[in-house]
Amino acid sequence: MGLSQNENEVLRVQELSFTFPNASGPTIDRLSLSLNSSDIFFLIGPSGAGKTTLLKLLGGIYSYKAGEIYIQGAPLGRLSQSNKKLVLKRVAMTFQRSGLFDSLTVLENLLFPLRELTLLTAKERLQLAEQILRQVNLTGAESKYPFEISGGMQKRLGIARALVLQPELILYDDPTAGLDPITSHHIVDLILTAQNKKKTGTLIATSDLDLAFSVSKKTSAKIGFLCQGKLIQVGTEKEIFESRNPIIHQFTRGLLQGPLTPSELS
């Protein structure tokens, strides 16, 4: 049975915990959050806080035993494998290193998920893939391989592959990592345009504070601060930056001294 929810809710996480084998403690610790279909939610925090791990749990890459994840009311942890796969078709994820198939061309990287996960005809798959490539400004690069295009183009291709299945929820893992400021702005514009067009629930894990803060100022996007697997505060850019929590204060200002500094360095 699914969770009782409002009709716009695309994601709900309740008391989710996850521990890697042989780890001394949980990577995700009793975490809860919710996301509506028109929401943008930024996940920030120090390295090792659990941001990528959380995205992989939400995307079905990792399995969990404590707590629950609901995708449009469907509890992932209680579904059969076949039903879980059906639900996860509504979720797309981009990866820090693009996660592209190196042996497939730009166009083939989009056609592959369409062939595996939809009932579209070959003609329909090609039309949709070409449409998405136009949206991300990759027309003309269809026959190139990922190693033949720039890092920014690889990021755009990763986003295109996420968009091509027209998901209800998109998970972005550090989408501007390693990019120059101009290319980063292009990626942000692309993400926001895609979100506005379909009102897709959008969760962005990022180390780029400027990205999270600037988008939060322009939109109603919330920011969640993750530390040691716990979501310790959620709020607007102003609320996060003016937080009295010493961990958030140190992180947002890049201070060398504070609770995030290892004792041997303080």
N, C-alpha and C positions, 0 to 999 in steps of 0.2 A: 504494500500500500504506500502511496506517495505521501509526501508532507503536505499539510494544508498550507497554502501560500497565496499571496496576491497574484493576479494573473500576469503581471509583468516580471515577476521574479524568475530569473534564469539560473541563478546559483545561490545555494545556501550551504554553508559549512557549519557543522555543529560539533563542538568539543573534539575536534580532530587531533589525534596524536599519531606520531610515526617515529620509530626508532630503527636506525640501521643495525644490522647484526653486529654484535661485539662492540657497539658504541657505548660510551659511559652514560649517556643520557639521551632524551628524545631530541630529534631534530625539529619536529613540530610538536608543540606542547599545548593541548587543549585549546586549539585555535577555533574561533568562530567568526564568520563574516557572511554578508549577503550582498547580492548584486542583481539589480534589475536590468531589463533588456536595453534600456537607454543609458545605463551608467558607464562611466569610466572610473576605474579604481586603480590608483598607483600603489605599489608595494615597494617601500624603500627600507633600507637598513644596512648594517655593516656586512662585510663579506663573511660567509658562513652562517648567516642568520637563519637560512632555510628558505630563501625566496624561490630558488630554482626547484628545490625539493617539493615545495607546496604546489608549484605549477605542474610538476610531473605527477603528483597525486591527483590533482584536478583533471588532468588529461588522461588518466588511466594507465600511465606508464609504471607507476608504483602502486602496490596494493597496501591497504591499511587494515588494521584490526580494531582500532579504538576511535569512536566518534563516527560521524557520517557526512557524506557529501551528497547533496541533492542537485541534480541537473534538471531543471524544469519540473521539480517535484519527485523525480525518480531517484531512489536511494541506491547509489552505485554499489555500495558494499553488500547489498542484499539481493542483487539481481543475478540471474543466471548469466553465463558467459555470452550467450547469444543475445539476450536482452541488453546486457551491458554494452556490447558492440553497437547495437542500434542507438542507444542513448548517446554514446560517445561520438557518433557521427555528427551530432549537433555542436561538437567542440572542436576547435582547431588551435594549434599551437605553433608558434615560431620559436626557433632556438637561437642561442647566443652565437653559434657558429653556422647559422643558416640551416644546417641539417639537410642539405640538398643531396640528390643522387648525382654523384660525380660522373657516372657513366651515361647519364641521360642528358639530352639537350634541354635548353630552357623550356621549350614547348613540351617536350616529353615529361618534364618534371611536373607539369600541370595536368597532362593527360593521364598520367599513371593513377592518381587517386580517383579521378573521374571514372576511369575504366574499372577500378577495383571496387568502388563504393557506390556507384550509381547505376541506374538502368538506362541511361541516356544512349542514344545511337552514336555511332562514330562521328557522324556529321554534327550532331548536337554537342558532343564533347569538344570537337574542334572549334565550333562557333563560340562556346562559352570560354574556352581557354584563350582564344584570341581576344575576346572582349575584356577579360581580366588583364591580359598583358597590355592592352591599350590603357586601362585604368592606371596601371603602375608605370606607364611610360617605358615599356620594354619592347615595343613593336620594332622589328628589325633585328632583334637579338635571338629570334626563335631557334635558329639552328646552331647557336653557340653553346658550348659546355660551360658549367659553372666556373671552372678554372680559367676560362677565357674572358670573363667579365669582371668588373671592379667589385670591391667589397660592398659599396653602396648598391650596386645592381643586384648583388647576391641577396642583400637584405630585402630589396624590393621583390625579388623573385620568391623569397620565403614568405613574404606577406601575401603575394599573389596566390601561392599554393594554399595558404590558409583561407583566403577569400573564395577560392574557386568552388568550394563545397558549400558555400553560403551558410555558414554555421550560425548558431544562436549565441555562442560564446567564443571569444578569441582570447587566447593567453599569449602574451608577448613576453619573451624572456630577454631582457636587456636589448631592445631593438636598435639602440643607437651606439652600442659598445664598439669602440675602435673606429668610429667614423669622425670625419672632420665636422666642424660646426655647421657648414652650409648643407652638407649631405644629411646631417642629423635633422636639420629643419625640414628637409624634403621628406624624410621618413616620418616625422611627426605629422606633417600636413597630410601625408598619405593615410596614416592611421586614423586621424580625425575625420577625413573625408569619407573613408570607408565606414566608420562608426556612425556618422550622421546620415549616410545614405540608407543604411539598413537598420539602424538603431540596435546594433549588436552589442551585447554585454561585453565590455572590454576590460581585461585585467592586465596591467603592465607592471612587471617586476623590473626595476631599473636601479642602476647606480648613479644615474644622471639626475642630480637634484634640480638642476636648471630646467630640465625637461618636465619633471613632476610639478615643480612650483609654477612654471610659466603656464602650463596647461590648466592647472588648478585655478589660477587667477582668471583665465579667460572663460572657463566653463564651470560647471558645478561638480567637477571631478573631486573625489575625496582621495586622501592620502592615508595609507596605513603604515605605521612604523613597526617593523618586525625585528625582534632581537631575541636570540636564543630560542627561536621557535615560538615565541609569544607575540601576539599582536598587542603592543603595549599602549598604542594610542591611534585613533582614527580622527581625521579632521580636515579642514581646509588648509591651504598653504600657510595662511596667517596663524592658524591654531597650532600647526606643527612647528613652525619656525619660532613661535613665542612660547612653546611648551616649557614648563618649569622642570620637566623630567631631566635630570642631569645627563642621562644617556643621549636623549634626543638633542639636548642643547649642545653637547660636545660634537655630535655627528653632523648636525646641520651647519655648524660653524667651522668644522675641520680643525678643532682644537687638538693640540698634541697631548694635553693633560686632561684626564677625566676617567670615568669608570670603564670606558672602552679600551684604555691603554693598559697593556699587560704590565703586571707589577714589576717585572724585571726591567721595564723601560721607563717607569715613572720615577 
